[in-house]
Amino acid sequence: MISYAPFWRTLKERGVSTYALINKHGISSATIARMKKGGGISTLKIDDFCRILDCKVEDIIEYKESEQK
């Protein structure tokens, strides 16, 4: 399972709000909502986040083994 926990930590560390991502950087509110619910996003969006936040992929997503197999 992909987790966005690193993304939320990175946002906080960088002092960037979801409001800024949406209004300043053009990230859709649907993308943010999908991430909050643990839904999938494209690698293009991950690339956008890495560019905007000046970070690495592992600062956006991490893999956690699912309890359900």
N, C-alpha and C positions, 0 to 999 in steps of 0.2 A: 504494500500500500504506500502510496506517495503522501507525504506529510508536508504541509506548508509552514510548520512551526518555525523553521529557520527564517522564512520570509518575514513573519511578524516580528521576530527578534531583530532582524536587520533593519526593518523600518524604524523601530524604536531607537536602535543605536544610531541611526543616521538622522533621526529627527524629522522623518518624512511621514506625512499623514496620507491616509487613503484619499482625502480630499485633494491634496496636491497631486497625487498620481492621476486622479480623474481630471481635474481642471487645468493643471499645468502641463502634464505630460501626455494627455490624451488616452489614458487607459480607461476602458469602458467600466462602468459601474457593475455591469453584468459579470465581467471577469473577476472583479473583487468579490462579488457575492458568491460566485462559483467557488472561489478559493476558500472563502469562509466556511462553505459547506463541504469542503474536501473534494470538490469536483475537479475534472481534468481541465488543463489549459494547454495551449500549443507551445511547442519549443520556441516559436517566434516570440511569444509573450515572455517566456523565460529569458530569452535574449534581450528583450526590451527592458525587463527588470534589472538584469545584470548591467546594462548600459546606464540606465537611470540611476541606480544605486551604487554604481562603481564597485561591483562585487562579483563573486564567483557563483557558479550554479549551486554549489553546496550551501551557499548563503540564502538560497531561495527554496530549494526542495531537499528532502531526504527520503530514503526508502526505509520503511519499517515493515518487518515481516508481519503479515496478517495472521491473526489468531485462527481465522477460519481457513481451512485448506481443502 
